[in-house]
Amino acid sequence: MTLTSESDLELIRKTVRGLANRFTLDYWREKDQTGTYPWEFIRAFAEGGWMGAMIPEEYGGLGLGLTESGVMLHEIALSGAGTGGVSAIHFSVFPSGPILRHGSEEMKRTYLPELAAGRLLMAFGVSEPDAGFDTSRISTRAVREGGKWHITGRKVWITNAQNAHRLLLLARTSPRNEERPLDGMTLFFTDLNRDRIDVREIEKLGRACVDSNELFIDDLVVGDEDVIGEVGKGFRYLLDGLNPERIVVGMEQTGLGRCALGLAVDYANQRVVFDRPIGKNQAIAHPLADSWIRLHAAERVAMHAAALFDQNLPCGPEANAAKFLGSEAGFEACDRAMQTFGSFSYSKEFHIERLWRESRLLKIAPVSQEMVLNFVATNVLGLPKSY
Ligand SMILES: Cc1cc2nc3c(=O)[nH]c(=O)nc-3n(C[C@H](O)[C@H](O)[C@H](O)COP(=O)(O)OP(=O)(O)OC[C@H]3O[C@@H](n4cnc5c(N)ncnc54)[C@H](O)[C@@H]3O)c2cc1C
């Protein structure tokens, strides 16, 4: 991956900011209230080629690195698009990673240009209701019969499934082996065939404009051409994508937190109570200043992790730190903005409550803060594995 100069990064920042700022806070409030998919926003980004940010140019993408993609998503969040706007683009940029790294040449040539152009929407189907973070316990099964795979099972929290055309799906192809519990799972990239997959939307706390769903899969028939890489190695392929996703979550959440902080600072300067702007009270000013410091530090860690990743250097500890710090600092900034806005934070008019609800998500998904701490305790500190 090439390293981008500071001036190129600045150009990306400016371009994305210009594009994202065409979609106002009121646009995102309306999307949140009506729960409608942000198609206009997606089309605008697709026209600029951004949906294929990390897809190589030979497959129709921009061929950018993680640093540039992280900067793009940071700017989208900073514009006030929140987790709704960020997810709409994030779910195009990242789930295609296993196809790129492990898919057949034919799969890449067929689907990557469509994904890059924003014409093909995909969903990412790993989580299951009874497995939690222990992915080795998934029970969705793919059984081989008559030269085809027959897949049956249940998935939960699958983003984008209302509109997605295709599904990246993890299924067990051999029984769980206590010695090697993460072997024996296979990744498929298949049509989201609604005759065989019942998609039911989950009502949720935030990010209403980007749907989350339960999938009930009943004898979905899939050919070998839809298998990614080798049968039985699907989980390993997913592992490759964990670090980059954690790093960009850090970038996204610092952008979202900065947006909330900016709104809070404006309000603290304007709102006069007891004959002075409320920002003159240190009880208001200090938490906001503290949030600026934490957001700044978290973003630096994420940028450092992204640079390591782009140079093909080990970055597991840094990626996990970026996700942890970004999610904490982002949510904390939103919570402090709520306090600054006082009673008006509770009104939908001022947008803070949307950011606050949406930022809470990133402490529990795509990986929880506890699982990040588990990683650091075991892999960085050398403490005994606790799970
Ligand atoms: C809005 C949303 C969108 C999502 N989108 C997708 C998607 O598109 N595709 C997809 O596949 N998945 C998706 N997910 C799922 C997500 O990535 C997680 O895999 C899933 O939320 C696991 O959650 P759980 O409650 O089942 O975890 P559980 O494992 O039940 O964990 C519950 C709590 O216990 C804690 N815990 C569990 N085990 C340990 C341990 N050993 N040590 C310490 N703490 C522990 C966890 O940290 C967590 O706080 C999404 C989730 C949400 C909420």
The ligand as an SDF file (V2000), in Angstrom:
LIG
                    3D

 53 58  0  0  0  0  0  0  0  0999 V2000
  -26.4810   -2.3220   15.4090 C   0  0  0  0  0  0  0  0  0  0  0  0
  -25.6480   -3.5450   15.2580 C   0  0  0  0  0  0  0  0  0  0  0  0
  -25.1760   -3.8830   13.9930 C   0  0  0  0  0  0  0  0  0  0  0  0
  -24.4610   -5.0690   13.8090 C   0  0  0  0  0  0  0  0  0  0  0  0
  -24.1160   -5.4500   12.5420 N   0  0  0  0  0  0  0  0  0  0  0  0
  -23.6350   -6.7080   12.3310 C   0  0  0  0  0  0  0  0  0  0  0  0
  -23.4590   -7.2100   11.0040 C   0  0  0  0  0  0  0  0  0  0  0  0
  -23.7110   -6.5270   10.0160 O   0  0  0  0  0  0  0  0  0  0  0  0
  -23.0280   -8.4860   10.8660 N   0  0  0  0  0  0  0  0  0  0  0  0
  -22.7500   -9.2940   11.9320 C   0  0  0  0  0  0  0  0  0  0  0  0
  -22.3620  -10.4450   11.7200 O   0  0  0  0  0  0  0  0  0  0  0  0
  -22.8900   -8.8360   13.2150 N   0  0  0  0  0  0  0  0  0  0  0  0
  -23.3290   -7.5680   13.4230 C   0  0  0  0  0  0  0  0  0  0  0  0
  -23.5230   -7.1120   14.7220 N   0  0  0  0  0  0  0  0  0  0  0  0
  -23.1840   -8.0030   15.8520 C   0  0  0  0  0  0  0  0  0  0  0  0
  -21.9490   -7.5680   16.6730 C   0  0  0  0  0  0  0  0  0  0  0  0
  -20.8890   -7.3710   15.8470 O   0  0  0  0  0  0  0  0  0  0  0  0
  -21.5600   -8.5700   17.7590 C   0  0  0  0  0  0  0  0  0  0  0  0
  -21.0060   -9.7070   17.2320 O   0  0  0  0  0  0  0  0  0  0  0  0
  -22.6810   -9.0220   18.5140 C   0  0  0  0  0  0  0  0  0  0  0  0
  -23.2950   -7.8260   18.9520 O   0  0  0  0  0  0  0  0  0  0  0  0
  -22.3190   -9.9000   19.7230 C   0  0  0  0  0  0  0  0  0  0  0  0
  -23.1470   -9.4470   20.7410 O   0  0  0  0  0  0  0  0  0  0  0  0
  -23.7890  -10.3810   21.8620 P   0  0  0  0  0  0  0  0  0  0  0  0
  -24.6400   -9.5010   22.6780 O   0  0  0  0  0  0  0  0  0  0  0  0
  -24.3650  -11.6060   21.2710 O   0  0  0  0  0  0  0  0  0  0  0  0
  -22.4740  -10.7560   22.6630 O   0  0  0  0  0  0  0  0  0  0  0  0
  -22.2810  -11.6140   23.9570 P   0  0  0  0  0  0  0  0  0  0  0  0
  -21.1210  -12.5210   23.6820 O   0  0  0  0  0  0  0  0  0  0  0  0
  -23.5620  -12.2180   24.4200 O   0  0  0  0  0  0  0  0  0  0  0  0
  -21.8040  -10.5210   25.0080 O   0  0  0  0  0  0  0  0  0  0  0  0
  -22.6650   -9.8230   25.9110 C   0  0  0  0  0  0  0  0  0  0  0  0
  -21.8080   -9.0040   26.8630 C   0  0  0  0  0  0  0  0  0  0  0  0
  -20.9460   -9.8700   27.6120 O   0  0  0  0  0  0  0  0  0  0  0  0
  -19.6040   -9.5070   27.4320 C   0  0  0  0  0  0  0  0  0  0  0  0
  -18.7710  -10.7220   27.3800 N   0  0  0  0  0  0  0  0  0  0  0  0
  -19.0380  -11.9020   26.7440 C   0  0  0  0  0  0  0  0  0  0  0  0
  -18.0260  -12.7630   26.9160 N   0  0  0  0  0  0  0  0  0  0  0  0
  -17.0790  -12.1210   27.6280 C   0  0  0  0  0  0  0  0  0  0  0  0
  -15.7850  -12.4620   28.1180 C   0  0  0  0  0  0  0  0  0  0  0  0
  -15.2410  -13.6630   27.9130 N   0  0  0  0  0  0  0  0  0  0  0  0
  -15.0920  -11.5400   28.8020 N   0  0  0  0  0  0  0  0  0  0  0  0
  -15.6280  -10.3200   29.0600 C   0  0  0  0  0  0  0  0  0  0  0  0
  -16.8440   -9.9250   28.6320 N   0  0  0  0  0  0  0  0  0  0  0  0
  -17.5500  -10.8260   27.9280 C   0  0  0  0  0  0  0  0  0  0  0  0
  -19.5230   -8.7600   26.1190 C   0  0  0  0  0  0  0  0  0  0  0  0
  -18.4290   -7.8840   26.0600 O   0  0  0  0  0  0  0  0  0  0  0  0
  -20.8550   -8.0220   26.1280 C   0  0  0  0  0  0  0  0  0  0  0  0
  -20.7430   -6.8350   26.8540 O   0  0  0  0  0  0  0  0  0  0  0  0
  -24.1710   -5.8990   14.9210 C   0  0  0  0  0  0  0  0  0  0  0  0
  -24.5850   -5.5250   16.2130 C   0  0  0  0  0  0  0  0  0  0  0  0
  -25.3280   -4.3650   16.3700 C   0  0  0  0  0  0  0  0  0  0  0  0
  -25.8170   -4.0310   17.7530 C   0  0  0  0  0  0  0  0  0  0  0  0
  1  2  1  0
  2  3  1  0
  2 52  2  0
  3  4  2  0
  4  5  1  0
  4 50  1  0
  5  6  2  0
  6  7  1  0
  6 13  1  0
  7  8  2  0
  7  9  1  0
  9 10  1  0
 10 11  2  0
 10 12  1  0
 12 13  2  0
 13 14  1  0
 14 15  1  0
 14 50  1  0
 15 16  1  0
 16 17  1  0
 16 18  1  0
 18 19  1  0
 18 20  1  0
 20 21  1  0
 20 22  1  0
 22 23  1  0
 23 24  1  0
 24 25  2  0
 24 26  1  0
 24 27  1  0
 27 28  1  0
 28 29  2  0
 28 30  1  0
 28 31  1  0
 31 32  1  0
 32 33  1  0
 33 34  1  0
 33 48  1  0
 34 35  1  0
 35 36  1  0
 35 46  1  0
 36 37  1  0
 36 45  1  0
 37 38  2  0
 38 39  1  0
 39 40  1  0
 39 45  2  0
 40 41  1  0
 40 42  2  0
 42 43  1  0
 43 44  2  0
 44 45  1  0
 46 47  1  0
 46 48  1  0
 48 49  1  0
 50 51  2  0
 51 52  1  0
 52 53  1  0
M  END
$$$$
